[in-house]
Amino acid sequence: MILDGTLDASVQAAAAALQRGELLGLPTETVYGLAADSDNDAAVAQIFTAKGRPANHPLIVHVADSAAITRYAKEVPVFAQQLIDAFWPGPLTLILQRLPGAAKASTGGQDSVGLRCPSHPVAHAVLAACQQLNPPVWGVSAPSANKFGRVSPTTADHVATEFGDALLVLDGGACEVGIESTIVDCTRGVPVLLRPGAITRDDIERACGQRPLSKEELTADTPRASGTLLAHYAPNAKVRLMDAAALQQALDGLGPEAGQLCVYHRSALRSTAPGVTLHAMPRQALAAAQELFGTLRDFDALGAQFIWIETPPDSADWEGVRDRLQRAAAAG
């Protein structure tokens, strides 16, 4: 069931559902999440079951404000506080040392916890309403509201398509960012980028004065984090990444038996082969991220057997889009 997330009655109904231990389709600025009370182990277990997600793959805990950190994390390093001050609320998740017993079911058995304060007004309203309940709900675990490993949802209809009418979904419109949050590990004395997103390496360095290391540079004791498996974010069609020249050469070689093929490209391409759909990718990284998952879902809806995508530029602002496309291609 989809409710208008801008209505207070919908927000209160959503908060009450979370308090009862039910699941909720929650809009955020990144993607829609499948939400449950982080401190209710039985409710969190429903997320893993509904998504088909491995129980050791941790979830991100969403909080209403930075004050709620003290309920989940032991400490906040100076550089992490600088990132909070710069980017919360917003599309940034910080991995911090977890308090014993806090959000245990959401952390995949680890001693760390991922925390985020979303900026979407509907998500913020629900989280604030949860704090006013008796007893309160202090944090909400909310991975993307899709089956595990598949394309993330960026509209309420996407969520309803995945899980049916039985799930309460708040409609907050299309997601503004469109890809999942940047994840920074703050448990090892320096910032380590575990998952790129709309907040870039350059943004992180400007905010805290330290260039984040990659997980390849500091491999020891790297915590598991959401969306970091090699194969992820995959549509039903097989995805292949190519540069513009390789794409055009492949298109020129297609015969009449090519099948249904969708091409997502930045360069000017041509094809007269039957069954080929050409779709231009936005020139700006933020715009491309915003429409990425919706476009992949649209290609699936067209019955595409294959999706060929022009490899995005090798620059910091495109890193989040490149990451999602590389993982989608790995699933094929």
C-alpha positions as CSV (number, residue, x, y, z in Angstrom):
1,M,0.0,0.0,0.0
2,I,1.4,3.4,-1.0
3,L,0.7,6.4,1.1
4,D,1.5,10.1,0.4
5,G,4.6,10.7,2.5
6,T,4.0,14.4,2.7
7,L,0.9,13.9,4.9
8,D,1.4,13.9,8.7
9,A,-1.1,11.0,9.0
10,S,1.1,8.9,6.7
11,V,4.2,9.8,8.7
12,Q,2.5,8.8,12.0
13,A,1.2,5.6,10.5
14,A,4.7,4.7,9.3
15,A,6.3,5.4,12.7
16,A,3.6,3.3,14.4
17,A,4.3,0.4,11.9
18,L,8.0,0.5,12.7
19,Q,7.3,0.5,16.4
20,R,5.1,-2.6,15.9
21,G,8.0,-4.4,14.3
22,E,6.7,-4.1,10.7
23,L,8.6,-3.3,7.6
24,L,8.3,0.0,5.7
25,G,9.2,1.3,2.3
26,L,11.0,4.6,3.2
27,P,12.1,7.3,0.7
28,T,15.5,8.8,1.2
29,E,17.5,11.2,-1.0
30,T,19.6,8.3,-2.3
31,V,17.2,5.3,-2.9
32,Y,14.1,3.9,-1.2
33,G,14.9,1.7,1.8
34,L,13.2,-1.3,3.3
35,A,13.1,-0.1,6.9
36,A,12.7,-1.7,10.3
37,D,13.4,-0.7,13.9
38,S,17.2,-1.2,14.3
39,D,16.9,-2.4,17.9
40,N,14.2,-5.0,17.2
41,D,16.1,-8.1,16.1
42,A,13.0,-9.9,14.9
43,A,12.0,-6.9,12.8
44,V,15.5,-6.6,11.3
45,A,15.4,-10.3,10.5
46,Q,12.4,-9.7,8.3
47,I,14.5,-7.4,6.2
48,F,17.0,-10.2,5.5
49,T,14.2,-12.6,4.7
50,A,12.3,-10.3,2.4
51,K,15.4,-9.3,0.4
52,G,17.0,-12.7,0.4
53,R,20.1,-10.9,1.9
54,P,22.9,-12.9,3.6
55,A,22.6,-12.4,7.4
56,N,26.3,-11.4,7.6
57,H,25.9,-8.5,5.2
58,P,25.4,-5.5,7.4
59,L,22.7,-2.8,7.3
60,I,23.0,0.9,7.7
61,V,21.2,2.5,10.7
62,H,19.4,5.7,9.8
63,V,19.0,8.3,12.6
64,A,17.2,11.6,12.9
65,D,20.2,13.7,14.0
66,S,23.7,13.4,15.3
67,A,22.6,13.3,18.9
68,A,21.3,9.7,18.3
69,I,24.9,8.6,17.5
70,T,25.5,8.1,21.3
71,R,22.9,5.3,21.3
72,Y,24.9,3.3,18.8
73,A,28.6,4.3,18.6
74,K,31.3,4.2,21.3
75,E,33.1,7.3,20.0
76,V,33.3,9.7,17.1
77,P,36.9,10.5,15.9
78,V,37.6,14.2,15.1
79,F,37.7,13.7,11.4
80,A,34.4,11.8,11.5
81,Q,32.8,14.7,13.4
82,Q,34.1,17.0,10.8
83,L,32.4,14.9,8.1
84,I,29.1,14.9,10.1
85,D,29.2,18.7,10.5
86,A,29.8,19.0,6.7
87,F,27.5,16.4,5.3
88,W,24.7,15.5,7.7
89,P,21.9,15.3,7.0
90,G,22.9,13.9,3.6
91,P,24.1,10.9,1.6
92,L,27.1,9.9,3.8
93,T,27.3,6.8,6.0
94,L,30.0,6.6,8.6
95,I,31.3,3.3,10.0
96,L,32.0,3.7,13.8
97,Q,32.8,1.4,16.7
98,R,29.5,0.0,17.9
99,L,28.3,0.1,21.5
100,P,27.8,-3.5,22.9
101,G,24.3,-4.7,22.3
102,A,23.3,-1.8,20.0
103,A,21.7,-2.7,16.7
104,K,23.3,-6.1,16.9
105,A,21.1,-7.8,14.3
106,S,21.9,-5.0,11.7
107,T,25.7,-5.3,11.9
108,G,26.4,-8.8,10.6
109,G,28.1,-9.8,13.8
110,Q,30.7,-7.0,13.6
111,D,31.8,-4.6,16.3
112,S,31.2,-1.6,14.0
113,V,28.0,0.0,12.9
114,G,27.1,2.2,9.8
115,L,25.2,5.3,10.7
116,R,23.5,7.9,8.4
117,C,21.2,10.9,8.8
118,P,19.2,11.2,5.6
119,S,18.2,14.6,4.2
120,H,14.9,13.6,2.5
121,P,12.1,15.4,4.3
122,V,9.8,12.4,4.5
123,A,12.6,10.2,5.9
124,H,13.5,12.9,8.4
125,A,9.9,13.3,9.4
126,V,9.5,9.6,10.1
127,L,12.7,9.4,12.1
128,A,11.7,12.4,14.2
129,A,8.2,10.9,14.8
130,C,9.8,7.6,15.8
131,Q,11.7,9.4,18.6
132,Q,8.5,10.7,20.0
133,L,6.9,7.3,20.4
134,N,6.6,5.5,23.7
135,P,8.8,3.5,23.7
136,P,10.8,5.5,21.1
137,V,12.5,4.0,18.0
138,W,15.9,5.6,17.9
139,G,17.3,4.1,14.7
140,V,15.9,2.6,11.5
141,S,17.8,0.0,9.5
142,A,17.0,0.5,5.8
143,P,18.9,-1.2,3.0
144,S,17.6,-0.6,-0.5
145,A,14.0,-1.9,-1.0
146,N,14.7,-4.5,-3.6
147,K,15.6,-8.2,-3.8
148,F,19.3,-8.7,-2.9
149,G,21.7,-7.9,-5.6
150,R,19.2,-6.4,-8.0
151,V,18.6,-2.8,-9.1
152,S,17.8,-0.3,-6.3
153,P,14.5,1.5,-6.3
154,T,14.2,5.2,-6.8
155,T,10.4,5.6,-6.8
156,A,7.6,4.2,-4.6
157,D,6.2,2.3,-7.5
158,H,9.6,0.5,-7.8
159,V,9.2,-0.7,-4.2
160,A,5.6,-1.8,-4.7
161,T,6.7,-3.8,-7.8
162,E,9.3,-5.6,-5.7
163,F,7.3,-6.4,-2.6
164,G,3.6,-6.1,-3.5
165,D,0.7,-4.2,-1.9
166,A,1.1,-5.8,1.5
167,L,4.1,-3.5,2.3
168,L,3.4,0.0,3.5
169,V,5.4,2.4,1.3
170,L,5.6,6.2,1.8
171,D,5.7,8.0,-1.5
172,G,8.3,10.8,-1.4
173,G,8.7,11.2,-5.1
174,A,11.7,10.3,-7.2
175,C,15.0,10.2,-5.3
176,E,17.1,13.3,-5.8
177,V,20.6,11.6,-5.6
178,G,19.6,8.2,-7.2
179,I,22.6,6.0,-6.0
180,E,23.4,4.8,-2.5
181,S,25.3,6.8,0.1
182,T,29.0,7.2,0.2
183,I,30.4,5.0,3.0
184,V,33.5,6.0,5.0
185,D,35.1,3.7,7.5
186,C,36.1,5.7,10.6
187,T,37.3,2.8,12.8
188,R,41.0,2.7,11.9
189,G,42.3,6.2,12.7
190,V,42.0,7.5,9.1
191,P,39.1,7.9,6.7
192,V,38.8,4.9,4.3
193,L,36.4,5.0,1.4
194,L,34.4,1.7,1.3
195,R,31.8,2.8,-1.2
196,P,31.7,5.9,-3.5
197,G,28.6,8.0,-3.9
198,A,27.5,11.6,-4.5
199,I,30.0,12.8,-1.8
200,T,33.3,12.4,-3.5
201,R,36.9,11.9,-2.3
202,D,37.6,15.5,-2.9
203,D,34.6,16.5,-0.8
204,I,35.8,14.3,2.0
205,E,39.3,15.8,1.9
206,R,38.0,19.3,1.9
207,A,35.8,18.7,4.9
208,C,38.3,16.9,7.2
209,G,41.7,17.7,5.8
210,Q,42.5,14.1,5.0
211,R,42.4,12.4,1.6
212,P,40.4,9.1,2.2
213,L,42.3,5.9,1.6
214,S,40.8,3.3,-0.6
215,K,40.0,-0.1,0.9
216,E,42.8,-1.6,-1.3
217,E,45.3,0.7,0.3
218,L,44.3,-0.3,3.9
219,T,43.1,-3.9,3.6
220,A,43.6,-5.2,7.1
221,D,40.5,-5.4,9.2
222,T,38.2,-3.8,6.6
223,P,34.6,-4.0,7.9
224,R,31.9,-5.5,5.7
225,A,29.6,-2.8,4.4
226,S,26.4,-2.5,2.4
227,G,26.7,-2.6,-1.4
228,T,30.4,-3.6,-1.6
229,L,30.1,-7.1,-3.0
230,L,31.7,-7.6,-6.4
231,A,28.4,-8.3,-8.1
232,H,25.5,-6.0,-7.2
233,Y,22.9,-3.6,-8.6
234,A,22.1,-5.9,-11.5
235,P,19.1,-5.8,-13.9
236,N,17.7,-8.9,-15.4
237,A,19.6,-8.2,-18.7
238,K,23.3,-8.9,-19.0
239,V,25.3,-5.7,-18.6
240,R,28.5,-5.0,-20.6
241,L,30.7,-1.9,-20.3
242,M,32.7,-0.6,-23.3
243,D,34.3,2.6,-24.5
244,A,32.7,4.5,-27.3
245,A,34.9,3.0,-30.0
246,A,34.2,-0.5,-28.9
247,L,30.5,0.2,-28.6
248,Q,30.3,1.5,-32.2
249,Q,32.3,-1.4,-33.5
250,A,30.0,-3.9,-31.7
251,L,26.9,-2.1,-33.0
252,D,28.3,-2.1,-36.6
253,G,28.8,-5.9,-36.3
254,L,25.2,-6.7,-35.3
255,G,23.1,-8.9,-37.6
256,P,19.4,-9.4,-37.9
257,E,19.4,-11.9,-35.0
258,A,20.9,-9.5,-32.5
259,G,17.9,-9.7,-30.1
260,Q,16.7,-7.0,-27.8
261,L,19.6,-4.7,-27.0
262,C,19.6,-1.4,-25.1
263,V,22.6,0.9,-25.3
264,Y,23.3,3.6,-22.7
265,H,25.8,6.1,-24.2
266,R,27.4,9.5,-23.8
267,S,29.1,9.7,-27.3
268,A,27.2,9.9,-30.6
269,L,26.4,6.4,-31.7
270,R,24.4,4.9,-34.6
271,S,22.8,1.6,-35.4
272,T,20.2,0.4,-37.9
273,A,20.0,-3.1,-36.4
274,P,16.5,-4.2,-35.5
275,G,15.8,-4.5,-31.7
276,V,18.4,-1.9,-30.7
277,T,17.3,1.0,-28.4
278,L,19.8,3.9,-28.0
279,H,19.4,6.0,-24.9
280,A,21.6,9.0,-24.2
281,M,23.3,9.2,-20.8
282,P,23.3,12.7,-19.1
283,R,26.6,14.5,-19.5
284,Q,26.8,15.5,-15.9
285,A,27.6,12.9,-13.2
286,L,24.9,14.0,-10.8
287,A,22.2,13.8,-13.4
288,A,23.4,10.4,-14.6
289,A,23.4,9.1,-11.0
290,Q,19.9,10.4,-10.5
291,E,18.4,8.4,-13.5
292,L,20.8,5.4,-13.5
293,F,18.7,2.8,-11.6
294,G,15.4,4.0,-13.2
295,T,16.9,3.6,-16.6
296,L,18.2,0.1,-15.9
297,R,14.7,-0.8,-14.7
298,D,13.2,0.7,-17.9
299,F,15.5,-1.4,-20.1
300,D,14.3,-4.5,-18.2
301,A,10.7,-3.5,-18.8
302,L,11.5,-3.2,-22.6
303,G,12.5,-6.9,-22.5
304,A,16.2,-6.2,-23.1
305,Q,18.4,-9.3,-23.2
306,F,21.6,-7.2,-23.2
307,I,22.5,-3.7,-22.0
308,W,25.6,-2.2,-23.4
309,I,26.9,0.9,-21.5
310,E,29.6,3.4,-22.4
311,T,32.1,3.4,-19.6
312,P,31.8,6.7,-17.6
313,P,34.7,9.1,-17.4
314,D,37.6,8.3,-15.0
315,S,37.1,11.3,-12.7
316,A,36.1,11.7,-9.1
317,D,32.6,13.0,-9.8
318,W,31.8,9.9,-11.8
319,E,33.2,7.4,-9.3
320,G,29.8,6.4,-7.8
321,V,28.2,5.8,-11.2
322,R,31.3,3.8,-12.4
323,D,31.1,1.7,-9.2
324,R,27.5,0.8,-9.6
325,L,27.9,-0.1,-13.3
326,Q,31.0,-2.2,-12.7
327,R,29.2,-4.2,-10.1
328,A,26.1,-4.6,-12.3
329,A,28.3,-5.9,-15.1
330,A,30.1,-8.3,-12.8
331,A,26.7,-10.0,-12.0
332,G,26.4,-11.0,-15.6
